Structure formats: C-alpha cells, structure tokens
Amino acid sequence: MGVPKKPSPANLICAITYSEGFNVEEALFALKECYGDIELKSLEYSFSSYTDYYEDEMGPNLTKFFISFRDLIQKEEIAKIKLETNEIEEEFSEAGKRRVNIDPGYVAEAQLVLPTTKGYAHRIYLRDGIFAEVTLIYRENTFQPLEWTYPDYRSSLAIDFFNQVRKRYLKKLRIVRCPQKY
C-alpha cells in the first residue's frame, strides 16, 4: 500500500496574450497583487503568427509573453488560480470581449502543467469545471513537447524560458528543504 504524502510546491507561471492598444501593465499589476512579485519575464512575440484562435474575440496582431512568480504555490491551488485569472480577464473586458488572456500554469521538477476549462482525452478533471494537462515534460536536460503541446509552447523561446524557471525553482526547493542551521 502506498502512503500518501504532500507533493513539493510548484512555480506559478502565466502566459499573457493581449490586444493591440491594451495597457498590459494593468494586468501585470493585478497579477502581482494576487500572486506576488514577478521573477522572470520572457521576450514578447507575435502570437498571431502561431494561430488566429482568439482573433474574433481579441482582434488581430496579438502579442504574448510568459512570466513566472517568485513565490511557490501548492499544486492543488492551480484550479483556483485559473478561476481567479478568468475573473481578472473579465475585469479588463470591453463589451463582452477580452483584451487580455491570462493562462496560468506551473513548472515542477518533471513537467509544465496548464489548467483549462476545456476537457479532452489527455486532460484530467480537477474541480469547479477546471481540467489540467501536462504540456511539457522534462527529459534529457530540457523540456520536451508532447503531441498536444500548443505550437508556441514548442518554440525555443518558450522552452528556454521554462528551463530557466525550472532552474530557479529547483534552487528555491533546496532552500525550502534544507534551511541553514545556526
């Protein structure tokens, strides 16, 4: 019989996609208020060059980047965080259309996990209408995509960013697990 034990915490990340003319600093301020200091920010890139999925709602020429937060979270918090970021998106909406899309997730030692409201064969139900998927796995000293990984998460920009987050995350875990003795 296996003995349940509490898993290690995880490093909260968010992908931010925003419309032309939207002041993304407002959304970043809201996220900092909820989840603390942002530790890393990726370069921005044209999300529209990967897909037009959000174009009807958010318009053309969408920009995207990733952020990670300094403070660690408990993995089971990710469903609640997804619901909270949906509320933040709603606050910045105009006429029922989003100007910013905030996709939270977490980096752990072996994977990048993303919550979603959309169920599918490879997604596991968490709670309150939120599912989760493993989007990247850490293997052979880097994150690797899976067959369902979104195209922009397969990019070298994304992989390099999540590798940096994982490296910092592992340092944080050592501090949590091995406090200095005086």
Secondary structure, 3 states (H helix, E strand, C coil): CCCCCCCCCEEEEEEEEECCCCCHHHHHHHHHHHHCCEEEECCCEEHHHCCCCCHHHHCCCCEEEEEEEEEEECHHHHHHHHHHHHHHHHHCCECCECCEEEEEEEECCCEEEEEECCCCCCCEEEECCEEEEEEEEEECCEEEECCCCCHHHHCHHHHHHHHHHHHHHHHHHHHHHCCCCC
